[in-house]
Amino acid sequence: MRFTVAALGALGFLGSVATAINTIELKGRHFVDSVTGKEFFIKGVDYQPGGAASVEKGGDPLTDRDKCARDVYLFQKLGINTIRVYSVDPTQDHNECMTILAAAGIYLVLDVNTPLEHQHLNNEEPWTTYTSMYMEHIFGVMDVFSGYDNTLAFLAGNEVIFDPASAKASPNYVKAVVRDMKAYITNQIHRRIPVGYSNADDLRFRKALASYLECGDTGYIDFWGVNSYQWCGKNTFEGSGYDKLVEDYKDYSLPIFFTEYGCNKVRPRIWQEVDALYSEKMTGVFSGGLVYEFTQEANDYGLVTIKDENAEILGEFDSLSDAFAKTPKEPTIPSGASSPKRPVDCPAASTMTGITANFTLPTTQGAEYIKNGVDGTKFVKGKFVTGPTFTTTHKVTDSGGNEVTDKTVKEVATYTQSAIPDGGIGTNIGGGTGSGGESSSGSGSDTASDKKNGAGSAKSITFGWSLGLIAVGFAAFL
C-alpha cells in the first residue's frame, strides 16, 4: 500500500510541503521514512478508551467507525502523528478506522497483548501462560495489522518486569516472545515491522534490562520504549532528571522513545518536557514520545472526557496542543551524535545488576504458526477501504463548553490498496526458525538453566498500562 498526500502541514513534523506518507523503517538508533530517508519522530498519545474494563467486555478502540472519526478529528486538532493502542481483538474488522487514521497521516504503535485469558504473560510464572494459544493471538494481531502501511511498530510487552520476582522469572520469556514475533515476520509478514518492548522506568532495571533485550543474535528487540513520569510541573532538563536519562542511554544502539509520559502530580500540566523532548538535548538519543493518555479514566491522566459517546476537550488538551505546535516541524539531530553498533555478544549474566539474565530461551510454542501462518479466515489481513465517512455523529465540545460544528477529519492523504505478496521477508532478523531451546547470548552468557516449570499459584499479570500509575498485582487492568 502507498499513499500520495495532498498536504500534511497540520502534522507538524511532516511539514507544509505535500509529502508521501510511507512505511517507517529502522536506521541505526532512529526511525526513518522508508522512501525519503528522513528521521521520523513520534509525536502522539496513548489511546485505549475505557481501559481494560472495556477490553474485558469485548471493546476494541479501532472497530467503531463513528467513534474513530470523532477521535481522529481530535487527534488532528491536537497535532499528532502517532497513537499507541494497548489491546485489540484481531478477529474484528479494523479496516475503516485504520483507513481514517491513514488518511489523517497518523501511525499506530500496537501492543500485542490483552488482559484476557491466553493473551498475556503471567510475569512471575510466565511458563504457565507461554502457550500455543497465546502465540496464536500474538501472530493473529501481527497478521491482521501488517496489512496497513500506517502500522509503525509492535510492542511485545509492557512493564512485564517491574519487581524482583518478575526480574527473576520473566526476562528470557519476553526475549522468547520477541524471537517468535521476528520468526513470524521472517516467514509470514511481507515487510519488516519493528518489534520492541515498553519498560517501566525503574532505576533497578533501567540499564540492565535494556541491555539484555538489545544484545544477542536471537530475540533482540528493534527499539526500546520508556514509560517515564519524572518531569512534573515547572521543571528543567536537569532538575527533572532527563539529563540523567539521556546519559544512561547515550550508548544504546536502538531507537528509544517515551511509550508513556505526562506526570500528573502537579496540575494543570504545562508540558515543558515536550520542548525538551524534541530539542537537540534529546533527539540524538530519543525519537519522541506518546503522552499518557487521550481519554479520561479513573487515574486522571486524560485529555478528553467521553460521556454517552460524546467528547469534551479538557484544558490540558489545549495546552498540550500549544506545546506540540511550538516544536520544530522537522526536529534535528545534533552534529556529532553517536551511532553505536548493536552488541551481538551479551555481557555475562552476573554483571547485569537487577535482573536474572537467563540467556537460554524456552522452546517456542508457536512453531506451527511460524511455519504455516495463522488461520486466514479467523484473522483476516487488514486492508484500506474506499470512501469511509470522515465525520462523526457524536457531539464534540471544546474546553470552553462550546459545541464544535465541523467535526470532519481532514483528508491529508489519498491512498490506494496494493496487493500484498504471500510469505514473509525471508531474512533472519533475530527470530531464526523459531525452533526454540537456543541461547540468545552470543558468547557472553554464564548461565544455561532453562526454567520451564514452576510451583505455586498464579500471581500478578501485566500487559498494559503503567505500573507507576496503579497498584501492583492487577496493574494493567484499568
Sequence and secondary structure as in RCSB ss.txt:
>XXXX:A:sequence
MRFTVAALGALGFLGSVATAINTIELKGRHFVDSVTGKEFFIKGVDYQPGGAASVEKGGDPLTDRDKCARDVYLF
QKLGINTIRVYSVDPTQDHNECMTILAAAGIYLVLDVNTPLEHQHLNNEEPWTTYTSMYMEHIFGVMDVFSGYDN
TLAFLAGNEVIFDPASAKASPNYVKAVVRDMKAYITNQIHRRIPVGYSNADDLRFRKALASYLECGDTGYIDFWG
VNSYQWCGKNTFEGSGYDKLVEDYKDYSLPIFFTEYGCNKVRPRIWQEVDALYSEKMTGVFSGGLVYEFTQEAND
YGLVTIKDENAEILGEFDSLSDAFAKTPKEPTIPSGASSPKRPVDCPAASTMTGITANFTLPTTQGAEYIKNGVD
GTKFVKGKFVTGPTFTTTHKVTDSGGNEVTDKTVKEVATYTQSAIPDGGIGTNIGGGTGSGGESSSGSGSDTASD
KKNGAGSAKSITFGWSLGLIAVGFAAFL
>XXXX:A:secstr
 EEEES  GGGSTT SS      EEEETTEEEETTT  EE EEEEE  TTHHHHHHTT  TTS HHHHHHHHHHH
HHHT SEEEES   TTS  HHHHHHHHHTT EEEEE   SSTTSS BSSSGGGT SHHHHHHHHHHHHHHTT TT
EEEEEEEES   SHHHHHHSHHHHHHHHHHHHHHHHHH SS   EEEEEE  TTTHHHHHHHHH SSSS  SEEE
EEE    SS  TTTTTHHHHHHHTTT  S EEEEEE   SSSS   HHHHHHTSTTTTTTEEEEEES SB  TTS
  SEEEETTEEEE HHHHHHHHHHHTS SS    TT       SS   GGGSTTS    B    S HHHHHH   
TTTS      SS   S SS EE TTS B S       EEEE     SS   S SS TT     B  TT       
     S    B  SS TTSS SSSTT  
